[in-house]
Amino acid sequence: MKFSLNCYKIWVHNRLNSNYDKMVLFCIFLFVIQLFISGKIVKSFFISLTIFSLWGSLQFSLFILGLFCGSYYRKNLFKDDRTITRVNNKNCSFAVVLISNSQSYELGSDSITRMLKNLLTNMNMCSVYLLCKYFEERRCNYVLFEKVTENDLDYFIQNDNCEEIYLFGHGSRGSFVTSNRIVKYSEYTKYRKNKRIVSQFHCNHYRCEGNNLSLTEILAVDKKNSYLTSGFTMFPDHLWYCAKLLLKAKLSSSEQNS
């Protein structure tokens, strides 16, 4: 009973931290308010439904745009390789973007099945594009790495020159789905805090079983400027956050040059 109640509390917490569920709750709340004011069920229902439909249409449009733009960008960026390196020399500090194609990447780059199974990963390439522009604006060295395995994750965590880690793919607050297995972030508690930024651009919902300690909490020195949510996240959330990073960097550059 205690376990079930705890799972229910976690489920509620995850839902309340999801923008989609927040919008559903907002529309329900709006329906109740309209019903209380007007006393007309049909009118109140259609007002709430219209607002939800407009929001849903915007979200759907972003998903479709992100899917095709992200797929095109990823295909032309990586081609036959899984690593893109923009580092001046091997001894300088750099940021790494780890993209876990956890859903059947072995099917091939042109496979429709792979495109569908990697829907979120493909869409998030739009966010990766903005991150690349963000790094370039800061004149920061960076590495893009896809089809991430457990060993790849280990390597960049242990590499002291890697100061920033950005994780894209699927996971939870305390785990990351790599191409060969689900890695629990609690496995890295033995390492010291040696990363300035650790951003988890995947779902960060809490789970009933296991440890919910995030990699951000374990390794990041600057948690305030690291991306870590408390629930389910979607493509627009990541895109908006990366756009704000880029805008902030451009404004900072403008101030320095003026």
N, C-alpha and C positions, 0 to 999 in steps of 0.2 A: 504493500500500500504506500509506503514511504517512497519507494522507487518510482511508482506510477505518479504520485503527486509531484515529485521532483521533475519528472519528465514533462508533465503538464505545464509546470511553471516555466521550464526552459522553452517549450513550444510557444507559449504565450510571449515570452521575452523575444524570441526570434521573430515572431510575426509582427510585434509592435515596432521592431527595428528594420522592417522591410518597407521601402517606399511604396511598393505596390499595395501591401496590406494597409498602410497608412491611408492611401487614397480610397480604398474600399471603406474603411472606417469613417473617413471624412464624408463620403457620399451617404452612408447610413445615418450619420449624425445630422447631415443637411436635410435628409428626408424626414427625420423626426422633428427637427425645428420647423420645417415648412408645414408639416402636418399639424403641429401644435398651433402655428400662426393662422393657417388658412382653414384647417379642418377638412381639406380635400385630399383624399388618398391618391387618386389618379394624377392630379396636378403635381403633388409633391414627388411622386414616384418618377414622373417624366422629367422634372427639373433635375433631380439627382442623376437619373440615367443619362441625360444629355451631357452633363458635366463629366461623368465618368467616360462616356463614349468619346468626347473630344480629347480627353487626356489619353485614353487608350489608343485613339487614332494617331496621336502624336508619337506615342511610344512605339507603335507598330511601324510607323514610317521610319523612325530612327533605327529600328531593328533591321528593316529591309535595306536601308541605305548603308548601315554599318556592315551588314553581311557581305554585300557585293563589293563595296569599297575596301573592306578589310581583306577579303579573299584575294582581290586583285593586287593589293599592296603586298601582302604576304608572299604570294606566288612570285612576284617580280623582285622582291627583296632577297629572299633566301635562295630561290632557284633550286639548285641541287645540293646546296650546302645547308648546314643547320647552325652556322655561326657567322655573325657579322661583327667584325672588330674595328673599332675606331679608337685605338690606343696609340699614343705617340711612341712610347717605349715600354718594355716589360716591367720596369721598376716604378712606374708612376701609378698613382691612385686612379681608380675608375669606378663607374657604376655598371651594374649588370641587370639586364632584363631577362628573366627566366620564364619562358613560355612552355608550359607543359601541355603537349598534345596528347592528353591521356586517353582520348577516345579513338583507338584504332588508326593511328597515323600510318601504320604499315600498309594500309590499303592503297597508298599512292596519292600524289599531290592533285591528280585530276579526278579522283574518285568522288562521285556524287554522295556516296555513303559517308565518306570521310568528311565532306563538307557539311552534311547534316549533323553528324555526330560531334563535329568540332564547331558547332554553330557559335557558341560563346567565344571560343578561342579566335575564330575568324573575325568576329565583330570587334573583339578587343584589340585587333591590330590597328584599328583607328586610334585607339588610346596610345598604343605603342608608337605610332607615327608622331603624335603630339609630344610624347616623352622624348623622342629623338630630337625634335625641334627644341625642346626644353633644355636638353643636354648641350646642344650646339649653341644656344643662346648664352649658356653659362660657361661655354668653352670647356666643357667637362668631357673627359674620355669615357667611352661607354662600349659595352659588349652586348649584343643581342644573341640569345641562345635558345633555340627551340628543341622540341623532343627531349625535354629534360629528364634525366634519370636520377636515381638516388645518388649515384657517385658524382654527377655534375653538381648537384646541390651541395654535397659535402665539400667539394673542391672550392667553390666560391665562398662558402661559409668560413673555411679554414684559411683562405687567402687574405692576408692582412692588407694587400693593396686594394682589395675590393671594399669600398667604403659605403656603397649604397646597393641595396638589393630590392628589385621590383618583381613580384611574383604574379604571373597571370596563369589562369587555368581553372581548375576545379579544386575544391577543398572545403574545410571548415575552419573555425577559429584556431583549432589546435592541430590541423593536419593539411597536407598538400598531396594531391594525386599526381605522382610522377608517372613516367611511361612504363616503369617496371613494378612499382608498388606504391601503396599509400604510406607516406612518411609522416610520422608523428613529430611535431615540433619539440615535444618534451625530450626527445632524444638528444637535443643540442644544448641542454641546460649545463653541460660540462664546459661549454665554451664561454669565454668572457665577453662582455659587451664591447665588440670591436667594430660595429657598423654604425655609421652616422644615421642612415635612414634604412628602414626595412618596411616596405609597403606591400600589403597583401591584397592584390586586386583579384580576389576570388571570394566566394561566399564565406562569411566569418561567423556563421551561426554556431551556437553552443550545442554540444551533443550530450546525451544522457550518460553514455559510457565513455570512459577514457579521460585523458587530461585535456583541458581546454586552454592550456597555456599557449599563447601565440608566439611566433618567431619574433614579432615586433617587441613583445614584452621581454623576451629572452636576450636579444642581441642589440636592439636599437638604443643608441645613446639619446637621439632626438626623437622621442615618441610623439611629441606634439606635431611635428611635420612629417610623420610617417602615416600612411593610409591604413587605417584599421577600423573596420566597422564592427557592429555587434549583432549582425543578422544576415539575411540573404541580400545579396547585391546583384544588380543587373548592369548591362552594358552602358546605359545612359549615365549611371552613377559614376562609373570609371571615366567615361569620356568628359563629363563635366569637371571632374576633379583635375584631370590632366590638362584640360583647357585653362583652368585657373592657375595651375603651376606655370604654364607657358606665358600667360598674361602677366603674372607676377614677375617673372624673369625679365620680360621685355620692358616692363615699367622700371625695374631696378636698373637695367642697362641704360635706359633713357636718362634716368636721373644722374647716373655716373658720367655720361657723356655730355650732359648740359652744364 
